[in-house]
């Protein structure tokens, strides 16, 4: 953070980018333990003295909801993020190449 000649606070683009990176990392470290703890408590049961994870749901709907949320968080969301990032890379490279060739 710095100040310009009129005394206003100026936040550089690098500072904003760094805050977004730290925010994303913090979000992952905060949300995922909560999510995984709820999965282990909701879907686990003790049968004959053994812990049976992923086996005890109150209804078929609850089981489908848990499976769907795991699919979305562990597969679909990362896939969408990768497609977005790689499409931005391809667009940037294509723009540079067309400027270079013209």
C-alpha angles and dihedrals in degrees: 000000000000141000127246126216094277092053098253120140113252119200114198123227089242091058091052091047092049091050091051091051093050091045092053092049092047091048091054093048092048102040103040098057089049091048095046092046091055090049092052095048098041098043102038130090136175112236120178091343094308126110110236109197120201092013110095119066125156092229143001089254092057091051092050091048092052093047091047093050092049090050092050096046099041101035117011100043095049089045092054091047092050092048090050094048096046092047089054090050092049091048092050093048092047090050092051092047094050091049090049094050096047 
